[in-house]
């Protein structure tokens, strides 16, 4: 093993074989514009024949203090992230923007703190960080600040000296509530994902509805309840169930509770499509028809929303555009740019077959 390590070809081995300096061989890999095409090809061909694969990227990163990587901080574990279609579409949009610019993407899974462990962020080989929907006080954000890395925020939190891209969450939620009011509904229930980072699922007290640390949850819940109140429905009369995550099985659990209230709501407002899909299943469990017995509205407009049973009325947000814009901001910061004004993308209500006039 030790003799194999000694015989492994190096930059110097290639330089000696070609009869050029070590710096010239390095330029063939890192600064090809500095060499003629014929010399570079001769160097690379010699390297291949010697079994030399090129400079060690880890060593190069240590030497330059630059990894050319984009770190992506997730609010949950990898398995949960990849099962979330909204997140997957955002991530695809970001990756498609970063591709082709010689930058890699480093995924950092979250834990119970609502983001990656600070130790992971501190060790990550990345030159810019992208935070996806983290809570306001996620410890991972302190680790980013301690390293002095530029930061792009998708959705939340709102932080000074960071670039940010978000959508009109309050406006979209308000449009969904107004749609149901316009259909004559007067009894509502709300199914929301996490309002607080304590991992609790259950009915939400009126005290817990205030001082919500998640901007997206706060804006969507506020858009629903404020608009219902303007339409004559008192928020105190609207039961709210909080799921600890945007998961259809958690949505099913919460929707069953909401659908068994007395009097039963005639419409459910959900803060994500995943929760709404769970609500559709809960209605089937209870032999209720959608929209005959109860109308259901989601938020996101993931691809499945158009093909669910019934097709889901929902608020469409431009998920791919949000990811692409985050990628553009990351590249701008990597190039030394300053964070621009926040980007806020429009949303729209998509009316499908899961809502109908109150009977």
C-alpha positions as CSV (number, residue, x, y, z in Angstrom):
1,X,0.0,0.0,0.0
2,X,2.8,2.4,1.0
3,X,4.8,1.7,-2.2
4,X,1.6,2.3,-4.3
5,X,1.2,5.7,-2.6
6,X,4.8,6.6,-3.4
7,X,4.4,5.7,-7.1
8,X,1.2,7.6,-7.6
9,X,1.8,10.3,-10.3
10,X,1.8,13.9,-9.3
11,X,1.9,17.3,-10.9
12,X,5.7,17.1,-10.8
13,X,5.7,13.7,-12.5
14,X,3.7,15.1,-15.5
15,X,5.9,18.2,-15.7
16,X,9.1,16.1,-15.8
17,X,7.6,13.8,-18.5
18,X,6.5,16.8,-20.7
19,X,9.6,18.9,-20.0
20,X,7.7,21.9,-18.7
21,X,7.4,23.6,-15.3
22,X,5.0,22.5,-12.6
23,X,3.1,25.8,-13.0
24,X,2.5,25.1,-16.7
25,X,0.9,21.7,-15.9
26,X,-1.2,23.4,-13.3
27,X,-2.3,26.0,-15.9
28,X,-3.4,23.2,-18.2
29,X,-6.1,22.3,-15.7
30,X,-6.9,25.6,-14.0
31,X,-6.0,28.3,-16.5
32,X,-6.2,26.8,-20.0
33,X,-6.4,30.2,-21.6
34,X,-2.7,30.7,-20.6
35,X,-1.5,27.8,-22.9
36,X,-1.7,27.0,-26.6
37,X,-4.2,24.3,-27.4
38,X,-1.4,22.0,-28.7
39,X,0.7,22.3,-25.5
40,X,-2.4,21.8,-23.3
41,X,-3.4,18.7,-25.2
42,X,0.1,17.3,-25.0
43,X,0.1,17.8,-21.2
44,X,-3.3,16.3,-20.8
45,X,-2.4,13.3,-23.0
46,X,0.8,12.7,-21.0
47,X,-1.2,12.9,-17.8
48,X,-3.7,10.4,-19.0
49,X,-0.9,8.0,-20.0
50,X,0.7,8.3,-16.6
51,X,-2.7,7.8,-14.8
52,X,-2.7,11.3,-13.3
53,X,-6.4,12.5,-12.9
54,X,-5.7,16.2,-12.2
55,X,-5.1,18.4,-9.2
56,X,-6.7,17.3,-5.9
57,X,-9.9,19.4,-5.5
58,X,-9.6,19.3,-1.7
59,X,-6.0,20.5,-1.7
60,X,-6.9,23.2,-4.2
61,X,-9.7,24.4,-2.0
62,X,-7.4,24.6,1.0
63,X,-4.8,26.5,-1.0
64,X,-7.3,29.0,-2.5
65,X,-9.7,29.1,0.4
66,X,-12.4,28.8,-2.2
67,X,-14.6,25.7,-3.0
68,X,-16.8,27.3,-5.8
69,X,-19.7,25.4,-4.1
70,X,-23.2,26.5,-3.2
71,X,-24.5,25.2,0.2
72,X,-28.2,24.5,0.4
73,X,-29.5,24.4,4.0
74,X,-32.7,22.3,4.4
75,X,-35.2,22.6,7.2
76,X,-35.6,18.8,7.5
77,X,-33.8,15.6,6.9
78,X,-33.0,14.4,3.4
79,X,-35.8,11.8,3.2
80,X,-38.4,14.4,4.1
81,X,-36.9,16.9,1.7
82,X,-37.0,14.6,-1.3
83,X,-40.6,13.6,-0.6
84,X,-41.7,17.3,-0.6
85,X,-42.6,18.1,-4.2
86,X,-42.6,21.8,-3.7
87,X,-39.0,21.7,-2.3
88,X,-37.9,19.4,-5.0
89,X,-39.1,21.8,-7.8
90,X,-37.4,24.7,-6.1
91,X,-34.2,22.7,-5.8
92,X,-34.3,21.7,-9.4
93,X,-34.7,25.3,-10.5
94,X,-31.7,26.3,-8.4
95,X,-29.6,23.4,-9.6
96,X,-30.4,24.2,-13.3
97,X,-29.1,27.7,-12.8
98,X,-25.9,26.7,-11.0
99,X,-25.2,24.0,-13.6
100,X,-22.8,25.1,-16.3
101,X,-21.0,27.6,-14.0
102,X,-18.4,25.1,-12.6
103,X,-20.1,25.2,-9.2
104,X,-21.2,22.2,-7.2
105,X,-24.2,22.0,-4.8
106,X,-23.8,20.8,-1.2
107,X,-27.0,19.7,0.5
108,X,-27.1,20.1,4.3
109,X,-30.0,18.3,6.0
110,X,-31.9,19.8,8.9
111,X,-32.7,18.4,12.3
112,X,-35.0,19.3,15.2
113,X,-33.6,22.8,15.3
114,X,-35.2,23.6,12.0
115,X,-32.0,23.6,10.0
116,X,-28.6,21.9,9.7
117,X,-26.5,21.5,12.8
118,X,-24.0,24.4,13.2
119,X,-21.1,22.0,13.1
120,X,-22.2,20.9,9.6
121,X,-22.4,24.5,8.4
122,X,-19.0,25.3,9.9
123,X,-17.3,22.4,8.1
124,X,-19.1,22.7,4.8
125,X,-17.0,23.3,1.7
126,X,-19.1,26.1,0.3
127,X,-18.6,29.8,-0.5
128,X,-22.2,30.9,-0.4
129,X,-25.2,29.5,1.5
130,X,-28.8,29.2,0.5
131,X,-31.3,28.9,3.4
132,X,-34.6,27.3,2.5
133,X,-37.5,28.2,4.7
134,X,-35.6,28.1,8.1
135,X,-37.1,29.5,11.3
136,X,-36.0,32.9,12.5
137,X,-33.6,31.7,15.2
138,X,-32.2,28.6,13.5
139,X,-28.6,28.1,15.0
140,X,-27.4,27.3,11.4
141,X,-27.8,30.9,10.6
142,X,-25.4,31.9,13.4
143,X,-22.8,29.5,11.9
144,X,-23.2,31.2,8.5
145,X,-22.7,34.6,10.0
146,X,-19.6,33.4,12.0
147,X,-18.0,32.3,8.7
148,X,-18.8,35.6,7.0
149,X,-20.4,33.8,4.1
150,X,-22.9,35.5,1.7
151,X,-26.4,34.2,2.2
152,X,-29.5,33.8,0.0
153,X,-32.8,33.2,1.8
154,X,-35.7,31.4,0.1
155,X,-39.0,32.4,1.8
156,X,-37.7,32.9,5.4
157,X,-36.3,34.2,7.7
158,X,-36.0,38.0,6.9
159,X,-32.4,38.8,7.7
160,X,-30.3,42.0,7.1
161,X,-27.4,41.8,4.6
162,X,-28.8,38.8,2.8
163,X,-30.4,38.3,-0.6
164,X,-34.0,37.0,-0.5
165,X,-36.6,35.5,-2.8
166,X,-40.1,34.9,-1.6
167,X,-43.7,34.8,-2.9
168,X,-46.9,36.8,-2.0
169,X,-48.0,34.3,0.7
170,X,-50.4,36.6,2.4
171,X,-52.0,37.8,-0.9
172,X,-52.4,34.2,-2.1
173,X,-54.0,33.0,1.1
174,X,-56.3,36.0,1.1
175,X,-57.4,35.2,-2.5
176,X,-58.2,31.6,-1.5
177,X,-60.3,32.7,1.5
178,X,-62.1,35.2,-0.6
179,X,-62.9,32.5,-3.2
180,X,-64.6,30.4,-0.6
181,X,-66.5,33.3,0.9
182,X,-67.7,34.1,-2.6
183,X,-69.1,30.5,-2.9
184,X,-71.2,31.2,0.2
185,X,-69.2,29.3,2.8
186,X,-69.5,30.5,6.4
187,X,-68.0,27.6,8.5
188,X,-64.3,27.1,8.0
189,X,-61.4,25.2,9.3
190,X,-57.7,25.9,8.8
191,X,-55.0,23.2,8.4
192,X,-51.5,24.7,8.8
193,X,-47.9,23.4,8.9
194,X,-45.6,24.4,11.7
195,X,-46.3,27.7,13.4
196,X,-43.6,27.1,16.1
197,X,-40.4,25.0,16.0
198,X,-41.4,22.7,18.9
199,X,-42.6,19.8,16.7
200,X,-46.2,19.8,18.1
201,X,-49.2,18.7,16.2
202,X,-52.7,19.5,17.4
203,X,-55.4,22.2,17.8
204,X,-54.0,25.7,17.9
205,X,-55.0,28.0,20.8
206,X,-55.6,31.7,20.1
207,X,-52.5,32.5,22.1
208,X,-50.4,30.2,19.9
209,X,-51.6,31.9,16.7
210,X,-49.8,35.1,17.7
211,X,-46.0,35.7,17.6
212,X,-45.5,32.9,15.0
213,X,-41.7,32.7,14.2
214,X,-42.2,31.2,10.7
215,X,-42.9,34.0,8.2
216,X,-44.6,31.7,5.6
217,X,-46.9,30.1,8.2
218,X,-47.6,33.5,9.7
219,X,-48.5,35.1,6.4
220,X,-50.6,32.3,5.1
221,X,-52.6,31.9,8.3
222,X,-52.9,35.6,8.6
223,X,-54.2,35.9,5.0
224,X,-56.8,33.3,5.7
225,X,-58.1,34.6,9.0
226,X,-57.9,38.3,8.2
227,X,-59.9,37.8,5.0
228,X,-62.5,35.6,6.7
229,X,-62.9,38.3,9.4
230,X,-63.5,40.9,6.8
231,X,-66.1,38.6,5.3
232,X,-67.9,38.4,8.6
233,X,-66.4,35.2,10.0
234,X,-64.8,35.8,13.4
235,X,-61.4,34.1,13.8
236,X,-62.5,32.8,17.2
237,X,-65.0,30.7,15.4
238,X,-62.4,29.1,13.0
239,X,-60.7,26.0,14.4
240,X,-57.1,25.7,13.4
241,X,-55.0,22.5,13.4
242,X,-51.2,22.7,13.3
243,X,-49.2,19.9,11.8
244,X,-45.6,19.7,12.7
245,X,-44.6,19.5,9.0
246,X,-46.0,19.7,5.5
247,X,-46.9,16.0,5.2
248,X,-50.0,14.4,3.8
249,X,-50.4,11.9,6.6
250,X,-50.2,14.7,9.2
251,X,-52.7,16.6,7.1
252,X,-55.0,13.6,7.1
253,X,-54.8,13.4,10.9
254,X,-55.5,17.2,11.3
255,X,-58.3,17.2,8.8
256,X,-60.1,14.3,10.5
257,X,-60.1,16.4,13.7
258,X,-61.4,19.5,11.8
259,X,-64.1,17.5,9.9
260,X,-65.5,16.0,13.2
261,X,-66.1,19.4,14.8
262,X,-69.6,20.4,15.6
263,X,-70.8,22.2,13.5
264,X,-68.6,20.6,10.8
265,X,-66.8,23.2,8.6
266,X,-68.1,23.4,5.0
267,X,-64.6,24.4,3.8
268,X,-61.0,23.7,4.7
269,X,-58.1,26.1,4.0
270,X,-54.7,24.3,3.9
271,X,-51.4,26.1,3.9
272,X,-49.8,23.5,1.5
273,X,-50.9,21.0,-1.1
274,X,-49.5,18.2,0.8
275,X,-51.7,19.0,3.8
276,X,-54.7,19.3,1.4
277,X,-54.0,15.9,-0.2
278,X,-54.2,14.5,3.4
279,X,-57.5,16.3,3.8
280,X,-58.9,14.7,0.7
281,X,-58.0,11.3,2.1
282,X,-59.6,12.2,5.5
283,X,-62.8,13.1,3.7
284,X,-62.8,9.6,2.1
285,X,-62.1,8.0,5.5
286,X,-65.2,9.7,6.9
287,X,-67.3,9.0,3.8
288,X,-67.6,12.7,3.0
289,X,-67.6,13.9,-0.5
290,X,-65.4,16.7,-1.9
291,X,-66.7,19.2,-2.7
292,X,-70.3,18.1,-2.0
293,X,-69.9,17.9,1.8
294,X,-66.8,19.9,2.2
295,X,-64.6,22.1,-0.1
296,X,-60.8,21.9,0.2
297,X,-58.2,24.5,-0.9
298,X,-54.4,24.0,-1.0
299,X,-51.3,26.2,-1.5
300,X,-48.4,25.6,-3.9
301,X,-49.9,24.0,-7.0
302,X,-47.5,21.1,-7.2
303,X,-48.0,18.9,-10.3
304,X,-50.2,16.3,-8.5
305,X,-52.8,19.0,-7.7
306,X,-54.1,18.9,-11.2
307,X,-54.6,15.1,-11.1
308,X,-55.8,14.5,-7.5
309,X,-59.3,13.1,-6.8
310,X,-60.9,15.6,-7.2
311,X,-58.4,18.0,-8.8
312,X,-57.3,20.5,-6.2
313,X,-58.2,24.2,-6.1
314,X,-55.0,25.8,-4.9
315,X,-52.8,28.9,-4.8
316,X,-50.1,28.6,-7.5
317,X,-46.6,29.8,-6.6
318,X,-43.8,29.8,-9.3
319,X,-41.7,27.2,-7.6
320,X,-39.2,26.7,-10.4
321,X,-38.8,30.5,-10.9
322,X,-38.2,30.8,-7.2
323,X,-35.4,28.3,-7.3
324,X,-33.9,29.8,-10.5
325,X,-33.9,33.3,-8.9
326,X,-32.2,31.9,-5.8
327,X,-29.5,30.4,-8.0
328,X,-29.0,33.7,-9.9
329,X,-28.6,35.5,-6.5
330,X,-26.1,32.9,-5.3
331,X,-24.0,33.3,-8.5
332,X,-24.2,37.1,-8.1
333,X,-22.9,36.9,-4.5
334,X,-20.2,34.5,-5.5
335,X,-19.0,37.0,-8.0
336,X,-18.6,39.6,-5.3
337,X,-22.0,41.4,-5.7
338,X,-24.0,43.0,-3.0
339,X,-27.4,41.6,-1.9
340,X,-30.1,43.4,-4.0
341,X,-33.6,44.3,-2.9
342,X,-35.7,41.2,-2.1
343,X,-37.4,39.5,-5.0
344,X,-41.1,38.9,-4.4
345,X,-42.9,36.7,-6.9
346,X,-46.6,36.8,-7.7
347,X,-49.1,34.0,-7.0
348,X,-52.5,33.2,-8.5
349,X,-55.5,31.2,-7.5
350,X,-56.2,28.1,-9.6
351,X,-59.8,27.0,-9.4
352,X,-60.4,23.3,-9.8
353,X,-63.0,20.7,-8.7
354,X,-62.3,20.6,-5.0
355,X,-64.4,23.7,-4.2
356,X,-68.0,24.4,-4.9
357,X,-70.9,26.6,-3.7
358,X,-72.1,25.8,-0.2
359,X,-75.2,23.6,-0.3
